[in-house]
C-alpha cells in the first residue's frame, strides 16, 4: 500500500528543512570527525540519520506502529530521490564558509 500522503509530505518536509539549514550537522561533524575523516560525508550521514529517525518517531506516534515493508520501501525511495539536495546544501555551505 505504501505511505499515506500525510506521511509522505512529512518526510519530504523534514528533508527540505534539513537542506535549508545544514549548519548544525556540519558543526557537529567538525567537532566529532577524526582528522582523517571526511566532514562532508559525516555531516551527510549524520543528518540522514536525524531525518530518518525523526520521521520514524513521528510515524510511530501518528500511526501507533512501525512502518511496514511497503511503507519502508517508500521511505527509502523518497530519501534516495530527495537526499542529494541535502548533500548539495552541505557542500554549498562548506564552500561558502557558512560554518
N, CA, C and O atoms as a DFTB+ gen file, in Angstrom:
396 C
 N C O
     1  1       0.826      -1.196       0.000
     2  2       0.000       0.000       0.000
     3  2       0.862       1.249       0.000
     4  3       0.555       2.180      -0.745
     5  1       1.906       1.323       0.779
     6  2       2.793       2.478       0.777
     7  2       2.393       3.534       1.787
     8  3       1.445       3.372       2.555
     9  1       3.143       4.613       1.761
    10  2       2.918       5.698       2.712
    11  2       1.653       6.480       2.406
    12  3       1.301       6.682       1.244
    13  1       0.982       6.912       3.447
    14  2      -0.148       7.833       3.300
    15  2       0.405       9.192       2.870
    16  3       1.571       9.501       3.113
    17  1      -0.432       9.987       2.240
    18  2       0.001      11.305       1.769
    19  2       0.564      12.164       2.889
    20  3       1.564      12.856       2.698
    21  1      -0.073      12.126       4.061
    22  2       0.397      12.937       5.187
    23  2       1.806      12.507       5.614
    24  3       2.635      13.351       5.956
    25  1       2.074      11.207       5.593
    26  2       3.402      10.719       5.963
    27  2       4.442      11.096       4.908
    28  3       5.553      11.506       5.243
    29  1       4.079      10.958       3.649
    30  2       4.988      11.330       2.561
    31  2       5.358      12.821       2.643
    32  3       6.524      13.195       2.515
    33  1       4.354      13.644       2.854
    34  2       4.602      15.086       2.946
    35  2       5.465      15.423       4.154
    36  3       6.305      16.320       4.089
    37  1       5.260      14.708       5.254
    38  2       6.064      14.934       6.456
    39  2       7.538      14.610       6.186
    40  3       8.422      15.383       6.555
    41  1       7.795      13.485       5.553
    42  2       9.172      13.103       5.244
    43  2       9.817      14.111       4.305
    44  3      10.953      14.531       4.530
    45  1       9.110      14.499       3.264
    46  2       9.649      15.479       2.318
    47  2       9.899      16.818       3.008
    48  3      10.871      17.505       2.694
    49  1       9.037      17.189       3.934
    50  2       9.204      18.432       4.685
    51  2      10.445      18.383       5.576
    52  3      11.178      19.366       5.675
    53  1      10.678      17.246       6.220
    54  2      11.875      17.096       7.062
    55  2      13.154      17.198       6.234
    56  3      14.125      17.827       6.656
    57  1      13.152      16.587       5.069
    58  2      14.327      16.648       4.194
    59  2      14.554      18.081       3.724
    60  3      15.685      18.567       3.719
    61  1      13.483      18.748       3.331
    62  2      13.589      20.126       2.861
    63  2      14.118      21.048       3.959
    64  3      14.981      21.890       3.709
    65  1      13.599      20.884       5.172
    66  2      14.051      21.714       6.297
    67  2      15.531      21.473       6.588
    68  3      16.273      22.416       6.862
    69  1      15.954      20.222       6.530
    70  2      17.361      19.903       6.785
    71  2      18.263      20.513       5.715
    72  3      19.376      20.945       6.013
    73  1      17.788      20.551       4.478
    74  2      18.581      21.120       3.389
    75  2      18.662      22.639       3.478
    76  3      19.643      23.234       3.031
    77  1      17.651      23.265       4.043
    78  2      17.655      24.723       4.144
    79  2      18.653      25.243       5.175
    80  3      19.148      26.363       5.052
    81  1      18.949      24.434       6.188
    82  2      19.868      24.873       7.231
    83  2      20.757      23.716       7.702
    84  3      20.472      23.088       8.721
    85  1      21.823      23.440       6.963
    86  2      22.703      22.316       7.324
    87  2      23.787      22.675       8.331
    88  3      24.694      21.876       8.563
    89  1      23.716      23.852       8.930
    90  2      24.803      24.304       9.799
    91  2      24.999      23.430      11.034
    92  3      26.138      23.186      11.434
    93  1      23.924      22.957      11.641
    94  2      24.041      22.153      12.858
    95  2      24.781      20.839      12.591
    96  3      25.746      20.540      13.295
    97  1      24.360      20.036      11.591
    98  2      25.114      18.803      11.356
    99  2      26.550      19.048      10.913
   100  3      27.438      18.260      11.236
   101  1      26.786      20.119      10.184
   102  2      28.159      20.437       9.775
   103  2      28.988      20.790      11.001
   104  3      30.125      20.337      11.138
   105  1      28.425      21.594      11.887
   106  2      29.133      21.959      13.109
   107  2      29.439      20.736      13.965
   108  3      30.537      20.620      14.509
   109  1      28.480      19.826      14.087
   110  2      28.719      18.588      14.831
   111  2      29.791      17.743      14.144
   112  3      30.646      17.157      14.808
   113  1      29.741      17.684      12.840
   114  2      30.731      16.896      12.098
   115  2      32.130      17.445      12.314
   116  3      33.082      16.678      12.462
   117  1      32.262      18.756      12.333
   118  2      33.579      19.364      12.537
   119  2      34.124      19.038      13.917
   120  3      35.337      18.910      14.088
   121  1      33.247      18.901      14.904
   122  2      33.691      18.598      16.260
   123  2      33.949      17.114      16.469
   124  3      34.809      16.742      17.268
   125  1      33.213      16.261      15.757
   126  2      33.244      14.835      16.046
   127  2      34.130      14.018      15.111
   128  3      34.644      12.972      15.509
   129  1      34.313      14.474      13.889
   130  2      35.039      13.662      12.905
   131  2      36.532      13.661      13.218
   132  3      37.108      14.716      13.483
   133  1      37.159      12.501      13.190
   134  2      38.611      12.482      13.402
   135  2      39.325      13.186      12.259
   136  3      38.745      13.395      11.193
   137  1      40.562      13.544      12.474
   138  2      41.290      14.321      11.472
   139  2      41.403      13.599      10.136
   140  3      41.510      14.262       9.104
   141  1      41.384      12.274      10.110
   142  2      41.481      11.559       8.851
   143  2      40.113      11.361       8.188
   144  3      40.034      10.851       7.070
   145  1      39.039      11.762       8.874
   146  2      37.698      11.565       8.344
   147  2      37.292      12.660       7.378
   148  3      37.993      13.658       7.209
   149  1      36.158      12.457       6.755
   150  2      35.620      13.406       5.797
   151  2      34.398      14.063       6.416
   152  3      33.379      13.404       6.625
   153  1      34.487      15.345       6.708
   154  2      33.391      16.011       7.414
   155  2      32.135      16.122       6.559
   156  3      31.026      16.111       7.093
   157  1      32.290      16.230       5.233
   158  2      31.120      16.299       4.361
   159  2      30.315      15.004       4.439
   160  3      29.093      15.026       4.589
   161  1      31.020      13.875       4.336
   162  2      30.336      12.580       4.417
   163  2      29.741      12.355       5.800
   164  3      28.631      11.839       5.936
   165  1      30.493      12.748       6.821
   166  2      29.996      12.575       8.181
   167  2      28.743      13.413       8.403
   168  3      27.763      12.927       8.966
   169  1      28.770      14.665       7.966
   170  2      27.605      15.544       8.122
   171  2      26.405      14.996       7.359
   172  3      25.281      15.034       7.859
   173  1      26.637      14.488       6.156
   174  2      25.553      13.915       5.357
   175  2      24.959      12.690       6.049
   176  3      23.738      12.551       6.125
   177  1      25.810      11.811       6.547
   178  2      25.336      10.625       7.253
   179  2      24.599      10.990       8.528
   180  3      23.571      10.397       8.856
   181  1      25.129      11.967       9.243
   182  2      24.501      12.408      10.484
   183  2      23.107      12.967      10.231
   184  3      22.150      12.579      10.902
   185  1      22.991      13.857       9.287
   186  2      21.684      14.476       9.033
   187  2      20.725      13.476       8.399
   188  3      19.519      13.556       8.631
   189  1      21.230      12.539       7.606
   190  2      20.364      11.492       7.052
   191  2      19.747      10.678       8.192
   192  3      18.549      10.398       8.186
   193  1      20.569      10.308       9.157
   194  2      20.071       9.564      10.314
   195  2      19.110      10.381      11.151
   196  3      18.131       9.851      11.676
   197  1      19.385      11.673      11.279
   198  2      18.497      12.544      12.043
   199  2      17.124      12.652      11.375
   200  3      16.092      12.578      12.042
   201  1      17.125      12.827      10.062
   202  2      15.862      12.932       9.317
   203  2      15.084      11.627       9.420
   204  3      13.893      11.633       9.732
   205  1      15.753      10.512       9.161
   206  2      15.072       9.217       9.198
   207  2      14.570       8.890      10.607
   208  3      13.437       8.438      10.774
   209  1      15.402       9.116      11.609
   210  2      14.993       8.845      12.988
   211  2      13.819       9.696      13.418
   212  3      12.887       9.202      14.053
   213  1      13.858      10.974      13.075
   214  2      12.759      11.883      13.402
   215  2      11.477      11.433      12.708
   216  3      10.409      11.405      13.320
   217  1      11.588      11.084      11.438
   218  2      10.402      10.661      10.702
   219  2       9.804       9.388      11.300
   220  3       8.593       9.308      11.504
   221  1      10.643       8.398      11.580
   222  2      10.143       7.132      12.124
   223  2       9.471       7.354      13.482
   224  3       8.438       6.750      13.769
   225  1      10.058       8.222      14.319
   226  2       9.450       8.523      15.617
   227  2       8.085       9.178      15.432
   228  3       7.126       8.818      16.116
   229  1       7.992      10.130      14.520
   230  2       6.712      10.797      14.279
   231  2       5.694       9.834      13.670
   232  3       4.511       9.871      14.006
   233  1       6.169       8.973      12.773
   234  2       5.294       7.968      12.163
   235  2       4.710       7.067      13.241
   236  3       3.514       6.777      13.239
   237  1       5.557       6.629      14.155
   238  2       5.129       5.737      15.242
   239  2       4.082       6.419      16.123
   240  3       3.097       5.787      16.506
   241  1       4.279       7.683      16.445
   242  2       3.312       8.424      17.267
   243  2       1.988       8.573      16.512
   244  3       0.914       8.379      17.080
   245  1       2.082       8.918      15.237
   246  2       0.880       9.163      14.444
   247  2       0.092       7.878      14.170
   248  3      -1.138       7.882      14.193
   249  1       0.810       6.781      13.910
   250  2       0.155       5.547      13.480
   251  2       0.144       4.427      14.529
   252  3      -0.525       3.409      14.356
   253  1       0.885       4.630      15.606
   254  2       0.916       3.632      16.664
   255  2       1.647       2.348      16.309
   256  3       1.422       1.310      16.931
   257  1       2.516       2.411      15.318
   258  2       3.265       1.236      14.866
   259  2       4.462       1.677      14.030
   260  3       4.572       2.838      13.635
   261  1       5.346       0.736      13.773
   262  2       6.466       0.986      12.873
   263  2       5.981       0.840      11.420
   264  3       4.970       0.183      11.171
   265  1       6.692       1.446      10.467
   266  2       6.300       1.275       9.055
   267  2       6.397      -0.190       8.626
   268  3       7.292      -0.918       9.054
   269  1       5.459      -0.607       7.772
   270  2       5.522      -1.961       7.238
   271  2       6.488      -2.012       6.052
   272  3       7.144      -1.020       5.733
   273  1       6.567      -3.156       5.414
   274  2       7.535      -3.345       4.324
   275  2       7.318      -2.364       3.167
   276  3       8.275      -1.761       2.680
   277  1       6.079      -2.202       2.731
   278  2       5.783      -1.279       1.622
   279  2       6.085       0.169       2.012
   280  3       6.633       0.931       1.216
   281  1       5.731       0.532       3.213
   282  2       5.999       1.895       3.681
   283  2       7.497       2.140       3.796
   284  3       7.981       3.218       3.453
   285  1       8.223       1.153       4.274
   286  2       9.675       1.285       4.364
   287  2      10.285       1.450       2.976
   288  3      11.197       2.255       2.788
   289  1       9.785       0.693       2.009
   290  2      10.269       0.833       0.632
   291  2      10.003       2.246       0.115
   292  3      10.856       2.833      -0.551
   293  1       8.831       2.791       0.418
   294  2       8.516       4.170       0.017
   295  2       9.433       5.179       0.687
   296  3       9.903       6.120       0.048
   297  1       9.687       4.984       1.967
   298  2      10.568       5.890       2.705
   299  2      11.952       5.918       2.059
   300  3      12.509       6.985       1.802
   301  1      12.490       4.739       1.804
   302  2      13.830       4.656       1.207
   303  2      13.848       5.227      -0.205
   304  3      14.829       5.849      -0.612
   305  1      12.781       5.021      -0.944
   306  2      12.684       5.573      -2.298
   307  2      12.666       7.100      -2.272
   308  3      13.362       7.749      -3.052
   309  1      11.879       7.660      -1.386
   310  2      11.807       9.121      -1.251
   311  2      13.165       9.677      -0.842
   312  3      13.622      10.683      -1.384
   313  1      13.802       9.019       0.112
   314  2      15.107       9.504       0.568
   315  2      16.138       9.420      -0.552
   316  3      16.968      10.318      -0.696
   317  1      16.095       8.360      -1.340
   318  2      17.048       8.213      -2.434
   319  2      16.891       9.353      -3.451
   320  3      17.881       9.848      -3.991
   321  1      15.663       9.758      -3.703
   322  2      15.398      10.820      -4.673
   323  2      15.689      12.205      -4.095
   324  3      16.248      13.055      -4.787
   325  1      15.318      12.441      -2.839
   326  2      15.371      13.786      -2.250
   327  2      16.682      14.138      -1.536
   328  3      17.037      15.312      -1.436
   329  1      17.394      13.134      -1.044
   330  2      18.582      13.414      -0.229
   331  2      19.751      14.039      -0.990
   332  3      20.548      14.737      -0.362
   333  1      19.906      13.835      -2.291
   334  2      21.005      14.549      -2.973
   335  2      20.919      16.068      -2.799
   336  3      21.943      16.751      -2.776
   337  1      19.716      16.587      -2.680
   338  2      19.542      18.023      -2.426
   339  2      20.228      18.413      -1.116
   340  3      20.817      19.488      -1.006
   341  1      20.141      17.538      -0.142
   342  2      20.770      17.792       1.150
   343  2      22.292      17.795       1.034
   344  3      22.961      18.645       1.622
   345  1      22.835      16.845       0.276
   346  2      24.286      16.793       0.089
   347  2      24.776      18.075      -0.595
   348  3      25.800      18.639      -0.206
   349  1      24.054      18.524      -1.597
   350  2      24.412      19.776      -2.287
   351  2      24.373      20.938      -1.303
   352  3      25.251      21.801      -1.328
   353  1      23.379      20.968      -0.453
   354  2      23.253      22.023       0.545
   355  2      24.444      22.029       1.498
   356  3      24.969      23.091       1.832
   357  1      24.867      20.852       1.934
   358  2      26.023      20.741       2.832
   359  2      27.286      21.217       2.122
   360  3      28.067      21.984       2.686
   361  1      27.482      20.767       0.899
   362  2      28.679      21.159       0.146
   363  2      28.689      22.674      -0.106
   364  3      29.733      23.318       0.000
   365  1      27.551      23.223      -0.432
   366  2      27.453      24.661      -0.687
   367  2      27.780      25.457       0.579
   368  3      28.511      26.446       0.523
   369  1      27.241      25.026       1.710
   370  2      27.508      25.707       2.984
   371  2      29.004      25.662       3.314
   372  3      29.567      26.649       3.787
   373  1      29.632      24.536       3.066
   374  2      31.072      24.421       3.338
   375  2      31.885      25.269       2.360
   376  3      32.846      25.928       2.757
   377  1      31.502      25.254       1.086
   378  2      32.215      26.045       0.091
   379  2      32.099      27.543       0.350
   380  3      33.043      28.289       0.094
   381  1      30.961      27.984       0.851
   382  2      30.742      29.402       1.108
   383  2      31.240      29.822       2.479
   384  3      31.200      31.002       2.829
   385  1      31.708      28.853       3.255
   386  2      32.258      29.175       4.565
   387  2      31.218      29.575       5.590
   388  3      31.523      30.323       6.519
   389  1      29.985      29.086       5.438
   390  2      28.937      29.430       6.411
   391  2      29.164      28.786       7.759
   392  3      28.600      29.214       8.767
   393  1      29.991      27.756       7.774
   394  2      30.199      27.043       9.035
   395  2      31.663      27.083       9.402
   396  3      32.056      26.538      10.434
